[in-house]
């Protein structure tokens, strides 16, 4: 009877939400978190945990505040959203309570599906970004499968590779275990700082409270730190398994090991870019949905410009992990390198990089955890911070010149679209490098030239996709040529990046005078 009573209340709450008002009298209100007393806001009622176990899917939706039409949705589309969300909630419930409890993949799919549905309600562009990221994950999985299908070489190769892999795993557990503990303390400090931080008059009028700002920023920090650590682990995981496969492929020629190394690196790179972009896009969609961005036309309501300010914690969490990963991995690999040289070459007379010297194994472990794992976390941090800062700058500029909300949203999500398209052009560039190399054993092929051909493919597609993104998202009726000026800025940036390829080659390649003179 109690379960039926709770479900009936939740169902009445669903019907009342579809009519534009909430009559629920049960559950926990997030008025304090969401600034529910501000103009244009209504209470969101959430079910008590003790009630959720016996609720139906529809009742769970009502208790979680997921029912009812969202911003810009008609009744039919809102009901479709409700049906899909109900199915995801029921799957998650079975996963946590039923026979599927041991399957984390199903719960991950449920969470990802719920975020995607929320993104569809907030912005079609954000939903497109998440789809691109999902496709990138699938492509990265295919790259990893392709690399791992290659043989691991001779037993001697596998013996050395296993030692490096074990050392890298041990280092990662110790280092990231400490980083995790420090992250909890830093998250608590961030919560306290933001809780006592003074809000601007506009933020107060829009409905922000110190509690909501502190909670959401701390959540963003935790997610950014977790995703950065995951990126570092992925970089290390693929490197310690690809190294021996590259060595094994080198016994058969020059083009195959180049392809194995490129696709192994491409796996980590695309996964890092897609993870950073998907994390920011997901937080932007969820926070916009929670604050009903676009649904309230009141002048003091929260707009899309205010949401990126809540994402700063995501970038800081990524930076926090990357800082310790770079320092720890870098110091470790340099210490092992110097130690191996001193003991091996100076004292014992063992050649450099000889596996009989244990310090050589430690040095190679450092190369994987410092140059691969830490580099993955560092790239994740750089990309996340770049996206968030560009979103804040784009939104602030659009607000400064008085652009309407629909046009302002394009300036805010533009960095997300650019990085989602980055994954696409990078994937095409990676696939453009094939195993059809020089077949004549008497001829050699410059691997740098092979890689640059793939780079040229990606560069050409980058110009094209950047042009389309600028035209679709940055076009302003009052300034019809402004989008092309933004596109021109992007082309200058690409030209500088392309120039660095040749500058680096000139000063580091043995073919050119600077290296020959040395």
C-alpha positions in Angstrom: 0.0 0.0 0.0 2.9 2.3 0.8 4.5 1.7 -2.5 1.3 2.2 -4.4 0.7 5.4 -2.4 4.2 6.7 -3.3 3.8 5.8 -7.0 0.4 7.5 -7.2 1.9 10.7 -5.8 4.8 10.5 -8.3 2.4 9.9 -11.2 0.3 13.0 -10.1 3.6 14.9 -10.1 4.3 13.8 -13.7 0.8 14.9 -14.8 1.1 18.2 -13.0 4.5 18.9 -14.6 3.0 18.2 -18.0 0.5 20.9 -17.1 3.3 23.3 -16.2 3.1 23.2 -12.4 4.2 20.8 -9.7 1.8 19.6 -7.0 4.1 17.0 -5.4 4.2 17.1 -1.6 6.7 14.3 -1.1 10.5 14.0 -1.5 13.5 16.3 -1.1 13.4 19.7 -2.6 16.4 21.2 -4.3 15.1 24.7 -3.9 18.2 25.6 -1.8 20.5 24.2 -4.4 18.9 25.6 -7.4 17.7 29.0 -6.1 14.1 28.0 -6.4 12.8 31.3 -4.9 14.2 33.3 -7.9 11.8 34.6 -10.5 10.6 32.0 -13.0 11.7 28.9 -11.0 9.5 26.2 -9.6 10.5 23.5 -7.1 12.0 20.2 -8.3 10.9 17.4 -6.0 13.0 14.3 -5.7 12.0 11.0 -4.2 13.3 9.7 -1.0 15.8 6.9 -1.4 13.5 4.6 0.7 10.7 5.1 -1.8 12.7 4.4 -4.9 13.1 0.6 -4.5 9.5 -0.2 -5.1 8.7 2.5 -7.7 7.8 1.8 -11.3 9.7 3.4 -14.1 7.2 6.2 -14.4 7.3 6.8 -10.7 11.0 6.8 -10.6 11.0 9.5 -13.3 8.6 11.6 -11.3 10.7 11.1 -8.1 13.9 12.1 -10.0 12.3 15.1 -11.6 12.8 13.7 -15.1 9.2 13.8 -16.2 7.4 16.6 -18.1 8.2 18.6 -21.2 11.5 20.4 -21.4 12.7 23.6 -23.1 11.4 23.9 -26.5 9.7 20.5 -26.7 6.1 19.9 -27.9 3.9 17.5 -26.0 4.6 14.6 -28.3 8.3 15.0 -28.2 8.2 15.4 -24.4 6.3 12.2 -24.1 8.9 10.5 -26.3 11.6 11.8 -24.1 9.7 10.6 -21.0 9.4 7.0 -22.4 13.0 6.7 -23.4 14.2 8.1 -20.0 11.9 5.7 -18.2 13.5 2.8 -19.9 17.0 4.0 -19.0 16.0 4.5 -15.4 14.5 1.0 -15.2 17.7 -0.5 -16.7 19.8 1.4 -14.2 17.6 0.2 -11.3 17.9 -3.4 -12.4 21.6 -3.0 -12.7 22.0 -1.7 -9.2 19.5 -4.0 -7.5 18.9 -7.1 -9.7 20.8 -9.8 -11.5 22.7 -7.4 -13.7 24.4 -5.8 -10.7 27.9 -7.1 -11.8 27.7 -5.5 -15.2 29.1 -1.9 -15.0 29.0 -1.6 -18.8 25.2 -1.6 -18.7 25.1 1.1 -16.1 27.5 3.2 -18.1 25.3 2.8 -21.2 22.3 3.9 -19.1 24.0 7.0 -17.8 25.4 7.9 -21.3 21.9 7.4 -22.8 20.3 9.7 -20.2 22.9 12.4 -20.8 22.3 12.1 -24.5 18.6 12.5 -24.1 19.2 15.5 -21.9 21.5 17.0 -24.5 18.8 16.5 -27.2 16.5 18.6 -25.0 19.1 21.3 -24.4 20.7 21.7 -27.8 20.9 19.7 -31.1 24.4 20.9 -31.5 25.5 19.5 -28.1 23.8 16.2 -29.0 25.8 16.2 -32.3 29.0 16.7 -30.3 28.2 13.7 -28.1 27.4 11.6 -31.1 30.8 12.5 -32.7 32.5 11.6 -29.4 30.7 8.2 -29.2 31.8 7.5 -32.8 35.3 8.4 -31.8 35.2 6.0 -28.9 34.2 3.2 -31.3 37.0 4.1 -33.8 39.5 4.1 -31.0 38.3 0.7 -29.9 38.8 -0.6 -33.4 42.4 0.9 -33.5 43.2 -0.8 -30.2 41.8 -4.1 -31.4 43.9 -3.8 -34.6 47.1 -3.2 -32.7 46.5 -5.9 -30.1 46.0 -8.5 -32.9 49.6 -8.1 -33.9 52.1 -10.6 -32.6 54.4 -9.8 -29.6 57.6 -10.9 -31.3 60.1 -13.4 -29.8 60.2 -14.8 -26.3 63.1 -12.5 -25.4 61.0 -9.5 -26.5 58.0 -10.6 -24.5 60.2 -11.1 -21.4 61.5 -7.6 -21.5 58.1 -6.2 -22.3 56.4 -8.0 -19.4 59.0 -6.5 -17.0 58.3 -3.0 -18.3 54.5 -3.6 -18.2 54.7 -4.8 -14.6 56.8 -1.8 -13.5 54.5 0.7 -15.3 51.4 -0.9 -13.6 53.0 -0.7 -10.2 54.1 2.9 -10.7 50.7 3.9 -11.9 48.9 2.4 -8.9 51.2 4.1 -6.4 51.3 7.5 -8.0 47.6 7.7 -8.9 46.6 6.3 -5.5 48.3 9.2 -3.9 46.8 11.7 -6.5 43.4 10.3 -5.7 43.8 11.0 -2.0 45.1 14.5 -2.6 42.1 15.1 -4.9 39.6 14.5 -2.1 41.3 17.1 0.0 41.5 19.6 -2.9 37.8 19.0 -3.7 36.9 19.8 -0.1 38.9 23.0 -0.3 37.2 24.0 -3.6 33.8 23.4 -2.0 34.6 25.7 0.9 36.1 28.4 -1.3 33.1 28.5 -3.6 30.6 28.2 -0.8 32.0 31.5 0.8 32.6 33.1 -2.6 30.6 36.3 -3.3 28.2 36.0 -6.2 27.6 38.8 -8.7 24.2 40.6 -8.7 23.3 38.9 -12.0 24.1 35.5 -10.7 22.0 36.0 -7.6 19.1 37.4 -9.7 19.4 34.4 -12.1 19.0 31.9 -9.2 22.5 30.9 -8.3 23.2 30.3 -4.6 26.6 29.7 -2.8 25.5 26.1 -2.2 24.7 25.4 -5.8 27.8 27.0 -7.1 30.0 25.1 -4.6 28.3 21.7 -5.2 28.3 21.9 -9.0 31.9 23.2 -9.2 33.1 20.4 -6.9 31.3 17.8 -9.0 32.9 19.2 -12.1 36.3 19.1 -10.4 35.9 15.4 -9.5 34.8 14.5 -13.0 37.7 16.4 -14.6 40.2 14.7 -12.2 38.7 11.3 -12.9 38.7 11.7 -16.6 42.3 13.1 -16.6 43.5 10.1 -14.6 41.7 7.8 -17.0 43.3 9.5 -20.0 46.7 9.0 -18.3 46.0 5.3 -17.7 44.8 4.8 -21.3 48.0 6.4 -22.6 50.1 4.1 -20.4 48.0 1.0 -21.1 48.3 1.1 -24.9 52.0 2.1 -24.9 53.3 -0.8 -22.8 51.4 -3.2 -25.1 52.2 -1.5 -28.4 56.0 -1.3 -27.8 56.6 -5.0 -28.2 54.3 -5.2 -31.2 56.2 -2.5 -32.9 59.4 -4.3 -32.3 57.9 -7.6 -33.5 56.7 -5.9 -36.7 60.1 -4.4 -37.3 61.4 -7.8 -38.1 59.3 -7.9 -41.3 59.9 -4.4 -42.7 59.8 -0.7 -42.1 56.2 0.3 -43.0 54.4 -2.1 -40.7 56.0 -1.0 -37.4 55.3 2.6 -38.4 51.7 1.8 -38.9 51.4 -0.1 -35.6 53.0 2.8 -33.7 50.8 5.4 -35.5 47.6 3.6 -34.8 48.5 2.9 -31.2 49.3 6.6 -30.6 46.1 7.5 -32.5 44.1 5.3 -30.2 45.3 7.2 -27.1 45.1 10.6 -28.8 41.5 10.3 -30.1 40.4 8.8 -26.8 41.9 11.8 -24.9 40.3 14.4 -27.2 36.9 12.6 -27.3 36.9 12.2 -23.5 37.7 15.8 -22.8 35.1 17.0 -25.3 32.4 14.6 -24.1 33.0 15.5 -20.5 32.6 19.2 -21.1 29.6 18.7 -23.4 27.9 16.4 -20.9 28.3 18.9 -18.0 27.1 21.7 -20.1 24.0 19.8 -21.1 23.2 18.6 -17.6 23.7 22.0 -16.0 21.7 23.8 -18.7 18.9 21.3 -18.1 19.0 21.7 -14.4 18.7 25.4 -14.6 16.1 25.4 -17.4 18.3 27.4 -19.8 16.1 28.6 -22.7 12.8 27.7 -21.0 12.5 30.9 -19.1 12.4 34.2 -21.0 12.7 36.3 -17.9 15.5 38.9 -18.1 17.0 37.7 -14.8 16.9 34.0 -15.7 20.1 32.0 -16.1 21.3 32.0 -19.7 23.7 29.8 -21.6 26.4 32.4 -20.9 26.3 31.6 -17.2 26.7 27.8 -17.6 30.4 27.7 -18.7 31.4 29.4 -15.4 30.2 26.2 -13.6 32.6 24.2 -15.8 35.8 25.8 -14.5 36.1 23.1 -11.9 36.4 20.5 -14.6 39.4 22.1 -16.1 41.0 22.6 -12.7 40.5 18.9 -11.8 42.2 17.9 -15.0 45.1 20.3 -14.3 45.4 19.0 -10.8 46.0 15.4 -11.9 48.1 16.3 -14.9 50.5 18.4 -12.7 51.3 15.6 -10.4 51.5 13.0 -13.3 53.9 15.2 -15.2 56.1 15.9 -12.2 56.1 12.4 -10.8 56.6 10.6 -14.2 59.2 13.1 -15.4 61.3 13.0 -12.3 61.2 9.2 -12.2 62.2 8.7 -15.8 65.1 11.3 -15.6 66.4 9.8 -12.3 66.3 6.2 -13.8 68.0 7.4 -17.0 70.9 9.1 -15.2 71.2 6.2 -12.8 71.3 3.6 -15.6 74.0 5.6 -17.4 76.2 6.0 -14.2 76.0 2.4 -13.1 75.9 0.7 -16.5 78.3 2.7 -18.7 80.6 4.2 -16.0 80.8 1.5 -13.3 79.9 -1.8 -14.9 80.9 -1.2 -18.5 77.5 -2.3 -19.8 76.3 -0.7 -23.0 73.5 1.8 -22.9 70.0 0.5 -22.9 71.2 -3.1 -22.2 68.4 -5.0 -20.4 70.9 -6.7 -18.1 71.0 -3.4 -16.3 67.9 -3.2 -14.0 68.0 0.6 -14.2 67.4 0.4 -17.9 64.1 -1.4 -17.3 63.3 1.4 -14.8 64.2 4.0 -17.4 61.8 2.4 -19.9 59.1 2.2 -17.3 59.6 5.9 -16.8 59.3 6.5 -20.6 55.9 4.9 -20.5 54.5 6.5 -17.3 56.2 9.9 -18.0 56.1 10.4 -21.8 52.9 8.4 -22.4 50.7 8.3 -19.3 51.6 11.8 -18.0 51.4 13.2 -21.6 47.9 11.8 -22.0 46.8 13.5 -18.8 48.5 16.7 -19.8 46.9 16.8 -23.2 43.5 16.1 -21.6 44.1 19.1 -19.3 45.1 21.4 -22.1 42.1 20.5 -24.3 39.6 20.8 -21.5 40.9 24.2 -20.3 41.0 25.4 -23.9 37.4 24.4 -24.5 36.1 25.9 -21.3 38.0 29.2 -21.6 36.9 29.6 -25.3 33.2 28.9 -24.2 33.5 31.6 -21.5 35.1 34.1 -23.9 32.6 33.4 -26.7 29.6 33.8 -24.4 31.0 36.9 -22.8 31.7 38.5 -26.2 28.2 37.7 -27.5 26.6 39.1 -24.3 28.7 42.3 -24.5 27.5 43.1 -28.0 23.9 42.2 -27.2 23.4 39.2 -29.4 20.2 37.2 -28.9 20.2 33.9 -26.9 20.0 31.7 -30.0 23.0 33.3 -31.6 24.9 33.4 -28.3 24.6 29.7 -27.9 26.4 29.2 -31.2 29.4 31.1 -29.9 29.5 29.0 -26.7 29.3 25.6 -28.2 31.6 26.4 -31.1 34.7 25.1 -29.3 32.9 21.8 -28.6 32.0 21.4 -32.3 35.6 22.1 -33.4 37.1 19.5 -31.1 34.5 17.0 -32.0 35.4 17.5 -35.7 39.1 17.2 -34.7 38.4 13.5 -33.9 36.9 13.0 -37.4 39.7 14.6 -39.3 42.4 12.9 -37.2 40.7 9.5 -37.9 40.7 10.1 -41.6 44.4 11.2 -41.4 45.3 8.0 -39.5 43.5 5.8 -42.0 45.2 7.6 -44.9 48.5 6.0 -43.8 48.4 2.4 -45.1 50.8 -0.5 -45.2 51.4 0.0 -49.0 55.0 1.2 -48.7 58.2 0.6 -50.7 58.5 -3.1 -51.6 62.1 -2.9 -52.9 64.5 -4.0 -50.1 67.2 -1.8 -51.6 65.2 1.4 -51.2 64.5 3.1 -47.9 61.5 5.3 -47.1 61.6 8.3 -44.8 59.0 7.6 -42.1 58.6 11.3 -41.4 57.5 11.9 -45.0 54.9 9.1 -44.6 53.5 10.7 -41.4 53.4 14.2 -43.1 51.2 12.8 -45.9 48.7 11.8 -43.3 49.1 15.2 -41.6 48.3 16.9 -45.0 45.1 15.0 -45.3 44.0 16.0 -41.8 45.1 19.6 -42.4 43.0 19.9 -45.6 39.9 18.4 -43.8 40.5 20.7 -40.8 40.3 23.8 -43.0 37.0 22.5 -44.6 35.3 21.5 -41.4 36.4 24.7 -39.6 34.9 26.7 -42.4 31.6 24.9 -42.1 31.6 25.2 -38.3 32.3 29.0 -38.5 29.6 29.5 -41.1 26.9 27.6 -39.2 27.6 28.7 -35.6 29.3 32.2 -35.8 27.1 33.8 -38.5 25.5 37.0 -37.2 22.8 38.8 -39.3 23.9 42.3 -38.1 27.6 41.5 -39.1 27.3 39.1 -42.1 31.1 39.0 -42.7 32.2 38.4 -39.0 32.1 34.6 -39.3 34.6 34.7 -42.1 37.0 36.8 -40.0 36.8 34.2 -37.3 37.5 31.5 -39.9 40.5 33.6 -41.0 41.9 33.5 -37.4 41.6 29.8 -37.4 43.4 29.4 -40.7 46.3 31.5 -39.3 46.5 29.2 -36.3 46.6 26.1 -38.6 49.3 27.7 -40.7 51.4 28.4 -37.6 51.0 24.7 -36.5 51.9 23.6 -40.0 55.0 25.8 -40.0 56.2 24.3 -36.7 56.3 20.9 -38.4 59.0 22.1 -40.8 60.7 24.3 -38.2 61.1 21.3 -35.8 62.3 19.1 -38.7 64.9 21.6 -39.8 66.5 22.0 -36.3 66.3 18.3 -35.3 66.6 16.2 -38.5 70.1 15.0 -39.4 69.5 16.0 -43.1 69.7 19.7 -42.3 72.7 22.0 -41.3 71.9 22.7 -37.6 72.3 19.0 -36.7 75.1 18.3 -39.2 77.2 21.2 -37.7 76.9 19.7 -34.3 
